[in-house]
């Protein structure tokens, strides 16, 4: 059995797997390098993009694809579904670091960290009044594993946590949950809005001029879900017109963010380069999922973890 890897896995890990399973693992630096080998491969473990409909068509033996990201919007899902290829993702790998990212952003704003930095740069030693997270309301768009990690940490700080999902079903760690269609009714209650939704037709530009108009002028938007969830031009106008206090953005409509993009110059925006999901512990959380799924794939026994519902897009 042949499995192609376009991911940065330590050589000793690959050797260890080969000693345990009857599988030939071949590692490449990119999908471009792997194309020829993929023509005969049974499985693919990839990092980033590069998997196209043309590649899938030429990979006549391909039966399983695992991506090292949680999102699958960059994959040719229609082609994968048509071929009956199983897709698994890295769901669960990002919970800790993304939960901490959200808390960092909220504390950064509440405690006015930018003011402290400005004071230090100007050697200014004067009192000012930071805020608190205690008693504030957090609205999380999404109630999955990452959202629950955010909610758990927010509850420790005494925050009220609301959640949005498709049906409004109850979810552990949330004080209240609402259906997506109720979003406009919930937004006015939120001091902080965190988006962790995947990219689907229903979530594209969910944060737009209309939804922004329902937010408190003192509200803070934190987006590390998907860049296409936010209409950036509408967000810029809301911030310029003081209809929103601040935005913490880790993902964007187009990446890398163009050097001339107006978001770079805005005091009301904090930008990070799509790193909310990364951590020094990333691989140690990802590899056990890959190893488990690989064993199931090779031995044809058991059930794979994190199988993607292709029709739903996550």
N, C-alpha and C positions, 0 to 999 in steps of 0.2 A: 504493500500500500504506500502511495506517495502523498506526502503533505508538504506544501510549499509555505514558507514563512517569509513575510516581508515585515518583520518586526524585530526589534533589537533584543533578542533573547541571548543570555550568556551561553557561550559554547559548552560549558560544563553541564548546563541544564539540558541542552539538546542531546548531549552524549548520555546523560542519565536516562532520558526518555527512551532513547534507542536501545538501551540495555534492558529496559523493562517491557517494551512493546515491539512487536514485529512491524515496524513502520520505518520508512525512509524519509527523514526530515531534511529538507534543503532550504537553506537560508539565503535570502537576497536582500540587497539594500533598498530596492524599489520594485514597484510593479513592472516597470519597463524592463528591468533586468530579468524578472521572473516569467515573462510572457511565454517564452519557448518551453520552459519546464512545466508551466501550467497546462499546456496542451495535453499532457498525460496525467496530471495530478488528480487525486481523489478529493483532497481537502486543501483549504487555504486559510491561513491565519495572517490577517493583514493589519497594517497600521496606516491610518490616513486613507486617502482616496486612491484613484487609479484603476479601480475595478470598473470596467465599462461593459456595455452590452456586447461589444465586439470580442472582448477578452472572454466573456462567458460563453459565447458561441463557439470559440475555438477550443475551450476547455471541455472537451466532450465527456470526460469522466468525472467532472466535478460534481460532488454530492453534498459538500458541507463548506460553509464559509463562516469563520469567526472573525469579528472585528474587535479591535482593542478599545473601541469607544462605546459609549452608551447609545449615542445617536446613530441612526442608519440612513438618514436622509441623503447621504452622499453615495449610497449604493444604488445600482440599477434594480430596484425591487421588483419591477414588473417582469424583467427577464429572469430573475432568480425564482420568482413564484411560478412562472411558466415552465421552467425546467424542473420544478419540485426540489430545488436545492435548499437544504436546511440552513438557516442563518441564526447564529448566536452572537450575543454581544457581551459587553463588559459591565452590565448592570450590577450595581453593588460595590464596584471598585472605587467609586468616587464619593461615597457617602461622607466619610470623615472629613476629607479636605474641603469639600464643597460646603458642608455644614459649618466648618470653621471660617470659610471665606465669607459666608453670609453674616456670621456673628462679628467678624472683623470689620466688615463694612458698616454695620449698624453701630458698633461701638466707636468706630472712627468718626462717624457723624455726630452721634449723641455726645461724646466727650470732646468734640470740637478739636480733633487732633491737628487739623490744618492750622488752626490758630496757634497752637503750641509750637508747631514747626516755624511759623512765621515769626513768633515772638523770639524764639531761639536764634533765628537767622539775623534778627535785628537787635539781639542782646537786650531784649525788653523783658523786665521782670515785674509784671503787673497782674493782678487778679482778673479773672473773667469767670463767667458762670457756665460750666458745661451742663448738659442735660443727662438724663438717665434712660435706660431701656425699661426699667421697672414700670409696670402699669401701661405701657404702650401696646398698641395693637399691630400685630404682624399679619399680613395677608400673603399667603404663599400660593402662587399659581401652579398647581400640581400637588398631588398628595402621595406620590410614590416614595421609593426608598430614600432618595436624596432629600425630598421635601420633608420626610419624617425625621431625617437627621438634623435638618435645620430647626424643625419644630421642637425636637427634644432639647436642643441647646437653648433655644429661645425661652422655653418654659423654665429652665434653670434660672434665667434672669428675671422671672416674674412677668413675662409678657403674655398677653392674650393672643392666641394663635388661631387664625381662620384659614380655611383651605378651599381651593376651587378644584373640582374635578368634573368629569363628564356628567355624572349622574347626581352629584351631591351626596353620595353615600358617606356614612360615617367612617372615619379613619382614626386609628389610635394616635394619641398625642395632640390631636386637634380639638380645640374647644368647640368649634362649629365648622361644618363643611357645607358648601353650596355648589349647585350645578353651574356649569360654565355660562349658561344663559342668564344666571342671576348676577353676573359680574358687576354690572353697573349699579346694582343695589348695594353691593358690598364695598366697593371701592371708597366711598366717602368715609367709611369707618376706619380706614387703614392709615397708620403712621408710616409704616414701611411696607413696600410691595416687593416681594422676591419672586422672580420668574424662573422656574425650573422645568417648564413644559418642553416636550420634544417638538420637533418641527413637523407639523402636519398641516393639511389644508385648513383645518379649523383654528390653528394657532398662529398662522402667518399674519403679521401686523395686528395682532390682538391688542397691543398697546399702540393706539393710534390717536388721532386728534379727539375723537369722541370719548374714548375711555380715559384719556388724560384729563379731560374736562370734568370728570367725576372725582378726581383725586383731590385731597386736601392740598392747599398751597404750601403747606409745611411738610408734605409727604416726601419720602425718599424712595426712588426706584432702584432696585438691584437686579441686574440681568446677567445670569451666567448660564441660562438655558440654551436658547438658540437666538442668533442675531436677527433672524427674519421675524421674530416675534414683535419687534419694535419698529415702528415707523420713525426712522431717525430724524427726518425733517420735522415731523410733528413734535417730537421730543425736544429738538433744538428750540423751536418756537415757544413751547411751553416753559422751558427754562429761561429763555430770554425775557419772557413776559411775566416772570415770577409766579407762574402757575404751578410750579413744582420746585421744591427746595434743592434737591440734588439727585444725581444719577451716578450709580456705580456700574460700569459697563465692562464686562469681560469678553463679550461676543458682539459681533457686528454684522451688518447686512453683507458687507464685502470685507474679506480679510486677505492680507493684512490691511489695516485701516490706512487709507491714503494719507500721505504726509500733509496734504493740503486740506484735509477734512476739518471743518469748523469745530468738531468736538474736541480736538486737541487743545484748542485755545480757551476753552470755557472753564471758568473757575468753579462752576456748579457741576462739573463732571470729573469723576475719577476713573481713569482708564487703566486696565490691566490687559496684557496681551494674550488672552485666551489661556490662562494658566490656572483658573480656579479648580480644575479637575486634576491637576498634576500634583505629585507628591514624591518625596524620596522613598515612600513605601508603595508606590504605584505597582511596580512589577511583582512584589511579593503578594499583592492581593489579586493581581490578574492571572498569574501563572497557575495557581491551583484550579481556577475555572477552566483554563485551556487544557490542563493535564487531565482533569476529570472528563471533559467532553471528548478529548482525543481517545481516551481509553474506551469510552462508550462507542465511539465511532469505529475504532479498530476491532473491538471484541463483539460489537453488535449486541451488547447486553446493558440493561439499565436505561436511564433517561438523562439526556443532556440538560445542563443548566442554561438558563437565560435564552431560551428559544424565542426568537422574535416573531410576533404576529405580523406578517408582512402586509396583510390587508389593512391593519391599523397603523402601521408605520413605526411601531415600537415594541 
